């Protein structure tokens, strides 16, 4: 019955429906990408929160910054790392593959170690 009900409508309504269908397809294509960017942004934020929690626990931000510097200066890369488990590591397991442009930063699982170190060095603990 609905199929026959559309026969009496004008072309304007049909074009409006086509636009809605095209927009729906575009949203369906873009939503997984947007969801991934949001998930990775939350992951990066959680790294900063974990660093802050570590400072509250140890009350020694310089020690945590030093540990991150040792990790950053380590030249060995993970041979068996997988991109699906990269978020489980303390730092990005794919050394040498990091890019610093804004678009590449959207898809990073970890914030840059230099940024984390500078934030840790800026923290002061009042005892």
N, C-alpha and C positions, 0 to 999 in steps of 0.2 A: 504494500500500500504506500509506503514512504517513497519508493522508487517512482511510482506514478504521480505522486504529489509534487515532485520536482519539475514535471513537464510544463506546468503552467507558470513557472517563475520566469522572471526576466533574466537577461544576460548579466546585468549588474550583480545580481545575487550569486550567480555562478562564478564570476570573476572574484568576488569577495571570498567565496569558498576556496578557490584555487590559491589565493594569497594566504589564507589561513593554513592550508595544507602545506604550502611551501615553507611558511614560518615554522610550522610544527616539525617538519623534516629537518630544518636548520637547527632548531633547538635540540632535537634528538641527537643530532651529530655533535653539537658543541657541548652538551651537558657532561659527557664523560671527561672531556678535556678540562672543563671548568672544575669538576669534582676532583680531578687529580691535582690541579693547581692548589685548590683549597686544602686537600689532604697533606700535600707537601709543605704548605705554609704552616699548618698546624704542627707538623713534625719539626720544622725549624724552630718554631716558637717553644716547643717543649724542650728542645736542646738548651735554649737559653734559661728556661725555668729549672731544668735539671742542674745547670751550672750554678744558678742562684741557690738552689737547695743544698748543693754541695758546699758552698761557701757558708751557709748558715750552720751546716752540720760540723764542718771542720774548723770554721772561723780562721781560715788561712787561705785567702784568695790567691796569694802569690804562689803557694804550692800547687794549686790547681792549674794556674796559668803556666807554671813551669812544666807540669805534666803534659799539658796540651802542646807546649812548644816541643817537647821531646817527640810527641806523636807527629807533629807537623814536620820535624826535621828528619824523620825516618824515611829513608828512600825506598824501602822495600814495598812492593805492591802486593795485594792479595791475588794469588793465582786462581783461587777457586771461588771468588766472590761472585754473587749473582745480583743483578739489579733489584730483584724482588726482595732481597734480604738486606739491602744497603742501609735501610733505616735502623737495623739492629746494632750497627757498629757505633763506636764512640766517635769516629770521624769517618769521612767518606773513604770507603775502601778502594776506590778507583783513583789512585794518585796519578797525576799527570794528565788526566782527562778532564780536569776542571777548567771551566771557562769563566770569565768574569763579567760578561755583558749582562744586561738586565734580563734578557729573555732566558738565558741559560740559568740564571739565579732562580727563576720561577720554578724550575724543575729539579733543583737541588734537594736532596733529602736532608742535608746537614748545612748549617750556616758555615761560612768560611772560618777556618780555625783562627786566622788573624783577627777577625772581628770578635770572636769569643774571647780570645786572649786579652784584647784591648778592653773589653767590658769587664773581665775579671780583674784586670789591673786597676781599673777605675773604682772598684768596690772597696769601701772601708768598713771594717767591722768595729762597732763600739762595744767594748766589753763592760 
